[in-house]
């Protein structure tokens, strides 16, 4: 639990751990103002130009940890006052993902650059194709006047030596929907019209300038108040806390934290597979193809970028929502907290009637455990799970798992319709297949769309890599 994917992940962990500790000890409002200084004094000082900028960025991170985007609170508002709002019962609102302006490096990147591959050719295709006369030949080499360049890319396409290359910001390049662009002052900005909250930018930004709001203090308050709180665990929790940590040990750790029960989201996945199989049998002949609706980022992507294909989405809630509704039907007074690697689930849970009161990522759960000094690896296994799930439902965590479960459900239902799944892993691949579907050329009749490469195991808030988690599944649930 002490290894981190990057220095950015480590800093996030330290902030969340300290906020959790202050909440647990009742000192959040009185001591939160000193937290940025405490963290820099503890060693978070070597990443920025000076300790003062580091503290300013840490203060912004603390706001996200308290459930606020910096845009939602006054720039000069003390952290103690923001903490008081959080303690008073603040609930996060959409959007859950935003940019820490002061942390953004503003990537001073000129989008098109001339490399040493330039041969100073006689034809000067780059010069002749530029609509703004931004390219001249200096010393037998092309030169781009960045003040005139409008970044149209014609010069790059015209050069037969491929000597003019396109360079883009990491966050912009990682966003498959084109939702991140440079703003007026070169800070990155998110276009909400296209953002799916997939979280790809979270891990792509080398400066950790993109963050998501946390509900961790809110969940801690529920637990401290003795509320009945159920932890709804995504199947991708397998292997997150060490290859040798069993499901029973994770359940024991959650019981130590105060959760009264746990439930597998894979139970909801089992129901979703049955419902999508029935929908497929009834609708595929008319619609020609159907897309799974399990991944909220994929669903959002279709709704925002392919509105003409929305009718092809299965009208079935995600496994998280199905389970949340089941648990609420059993006991409306309980709190249900989804725990997984997905940031898009935070946005999805804000919708009406989801049955989900809060969403914690694996990163946030790890910080909570660290604040309580709980190590699942040394605990005796227990069983507090409400019901069990099938291997098919647990298989939803990897690319191909949804299609396999739906195919199995079709067999059990005695369906005779032909099932030809198409697996799209990552939104770039989803985009490719959706374009084919729009043109009537989808090579199948069931599209399993996953926003994260490899499936849910590749979520932006996972603690380990997707392959490691996928390998741990069978052993974890044994």
Secondary structure, 3 states (H helix, E strand, C coil): CCCCCCHHHHHHHHHHHHHHHHHHCCCHHHHHHHHHHHHHHCCCCCCCCCHHHHHHHHHHHHHHHCCCCHHHCCCCCCHHHHHHHHHCCCCCCCCCEEECHHHCCCCCCCCEEECCCCCCCCCCHHHHHCCCCCEEECCCCEEECCCCCCCCCHHHHHCCCCCEEECCCHHHHHCCCCCEEECCCCCEEECCCCCCCCCHHHHHCCCCCEEECCCHHHHHHHHHCCCCEEEEECHHHCCCCCCCCCHHHHHHHHHHHCCCEEEEHHHHHHHHHHHHHHHHHHHHHHHCCEECCCCHHHHHHHHHHCHHHHHHECCCCCHHHHHHHHHHHHCCCCEEEEEECCCHHHHHHCCCCCCCCEEEEHHHHHHHHHHCCCCHHHCCCCCCECCCCCHHHHHHHCCCHHHHHHHHHHHHCCCCCCCCEEEEECHHHHHHHHHHHHCCCCCCCEEEEECCCCCHHHCCCCCCCHHHHHHHHHHHCC
